[in-house]
Amino acid sequence: MNYAALSAAIQAYTENTETDFVANIPVFVTQSEQRIYNSVQFPSIRKNMTGVVSTTSTYLSAPDDYLASYSLAVIDADGNYEYLLNKDVNFIRQAYPKATDTGLPKYYALFGPTVNSSTITDELTFILGPKPDANYTVELHYYYYPESITVAADGRTWLGDNFDSVLLYGSLVEAYTYMKGETDMMALYNQKFMEALALAKRLGDGMERQDAYRSGQYRQAVT
């Protein structure tokens, strides 16, 4: 389902084509996407990037679209990956209290917003422990919000193409909330959304994380 079809379906289901309502459809859809992406860990909401840490700092800037970490690895001169353990800032400060505590980083923590010339920015940073004793390449896998279907150049996204039911009913819940619709219809749309979300979780948090060789084939009890 592309965005044009989704917008048309929302208007048809709600029987509402008022100008203000139609103008707010992108809001309904993006709010729904946010709920879905925070409920199901689809592989499509992960990306990776590489960067460099140096001997001059214990900090590493997070990407602008960073939401949460999946993994962080340091790559040594021989190309070996050392995956860092996620800890609290106070653990790293206690374990490596001196600037002279250097080595191949073993731990990292989400430190907080970046400060540039006393100005706090929206960009987050990581603190590493210990401080790097050389320049290392790092590879960060992290969660982010994919481009919304409302602004995609071709009006298509992975979610719209592969699980449009959860996107449709999630958008309808937001749309009917805006309309201050009847309680029974709101309950129906929310029920349909939760049913679709459960199926989406079965895919994103279940089927996409296993295979028949490792986990065995799914078996349903016969009565």
NORQUI-V98156 format. One record per residue. RES is the residue in three letters. OMEGA is omega in whole degrees, -180 to 180 (none if undefined). D_LAST is the distance of its C-alpha to the last C-alpha in whole Angstrom. Layout:
RES:OMEGA:D_LAST / RES:OMEGA:D_LAST
This chain:
MET:176:37 / ASN:-174:41 / TYR:180:43 / ALA:179:44 / ALA:179:41 / LEU:179:40 / SER:179:43 / ALA:-180:43 / ALA:179:39 / ILE:179:40 / GLN:-180:43 / ALA:-179:41 / TYR:-177:38 / THR:-176:41 / GLU:-177:43 / ASN:178:46 / THR:179:49 / GLU:-175:51 / THR:-178:53 / ASP:180:53 / PHE:-179:49 / VAL:180:49 / ALA:-178:51 / ASN:180:49 / ILE:176:46 / PRO:177:46 / VAL:180:46 / PHE:-176:43 / VAL:-179:41 / THR:176:43 / GLN:178:42 / SER:179:38 / GLU:-179:38 / GLN:178:40 / ARG:-178:37 / ILE:-177:34 / TYR:176:36 / ASN:180:36 / SER:-176:33 / VAL:-180:31 / GLN:176:33 / PHE:173:33 / PRO:-178:35 / SER:178:37 / ILE:175:39 / ARG:172:40 / LYS:178:43 / ASN:177:46 / MET:179:50 / THR:177:52 / GLY:-178:56 / VAL:170:58 / VAL:-175:59 / SER:-179:63 / THR:-175:65 / THR:-175:66 / SER:175:63 / THR:-173:60 / TYR:177:59 / LEU:-179:56 / SER:176:56 / ALA:176:53 / PRO:-179:52 / ASP:-176:53 / ASP:-178:49 / TYR:174:48 / LEU:-179:45 / ALA:-177:43 / SER:169:43 / TYR:173:41 / SER:176:43 / LEU:-178:47 / ALA:172:49 / VAL:-179:52 / ILE:-177:53 / ASP:-175:56 / ALA:180:59 / ASP:180:57 / GLY:179:54 / ASN:179:52 / TYR:173:50 / GLU:-178:50 / TYR:-176:47 / LEU:177:48 / LEU:-179:46 / ASN:-178:46 / LYS:173:48 / ASP:178:50 / VAL:-177:54 / ASN:176:55 / PHE:-178:53 / ILE:178:55 / ARG:-179:58 / GLN:-177:58 / ALA:-177:58 / TYR:-173:60 / PRO:-175:63 / LYS:177:66 / ALA:-180:66 / THR:177:67 / ASP:-176:64 / THR:179:63 / GLY:174:61 / LEU:-177:57 / PRO:179:55 / LYS:-175:52 / TYR:172:51 / TYR:178:51 / ALA:175:50 / LEU:-171:50 / PHE:-178:54 / GLY:-178:54 / PRO:175:56 / THR:177:59 / VAL:177:63 / ASN:180:65 / SER:179:69 / SER:178:68 / THR:179:65 / ILE:-179:62 / THR:179:60 / ASP:-177:56 / GLU:-179:55 / LEU:178:54 / THR:172:55 / PHE:171:53 / ILE:-177:55 / LEU:175:55 / GLY:-5:56 / PRO:176:58 / LYS:-178:61 / PRO:177:61 / ASP:178:63 / ALA:175:63 / ASN:-179:62 / TYR:170:58 / THR:177:56 / VAL:177:53 / GLU:-178:50 / LEU:169:48 / HIS:-174:44 / TYR:177:43 / TYR:179:41 / TYR:174:43 / TYR:177:43 / PRO:178:43 / GLU:-179:45 / SER:177:44 / ILE:-179:43 / THR:-178:46 / VAL:179:48 / ALA:-175:47 / ALA:-180:50 / ASP:179:47 / GLY:-177:45 / ARG:173:42 / THR:178:40 / TRP:-178:37 / LEU:180:35 / GLY:-179:36 / ASP:-171:36 / ASN:180:32 / PHE:-175:31 / ASP:-177:33 / SER:-180:30 / VAL:178:31 / LEU:180:34 / LEU:-176:35 / TYR:174:33 / GLY:179:35 / SER:179:38 / LEU:176:37 / VAL:179:37 / GLU:-179:40 / ALA:-178:42 / TYR:173:40 / THR:178:42 / TYR:-178:45 / MET:-174:45 / LYS:-175:44 / GLY:-177:42 / GLU:-174:40 / THR:-177:38 / ASP:178:35 / MET:176:35 / MET:179:36 / ALA:179:32 / LEU:180:31 / TYR:180:32 / ASN:177:31 / GLN:179:28 / LYS:178:27 / PHE:-179:29 / MET:177:27 / GLU:179:24 / ALA:180:26 / LEU:178:27 / ALA:177:24 / LEU:178:23 / ALA:177:27 / LYS:177:26 / ARG:178:23 / LEU:-173:25 / GLY:-177:28 / ASP:-179:27 / GLY:-173:24 / MET:-179:24 / GLU:-179:28 / ARG:-180:28 / GLN:171:26 / ASP:-175:26 / ALA:-179:24 / TYR:-177:26 / ARG:-170:27 / SER:-176:23 / GLY:-180:21 / GLN:179:19 / TYR:180:16 / ARG:176:13 / GLN:-178:9 / ALA:179:6 / VAL:-178:4 / THR:none:0
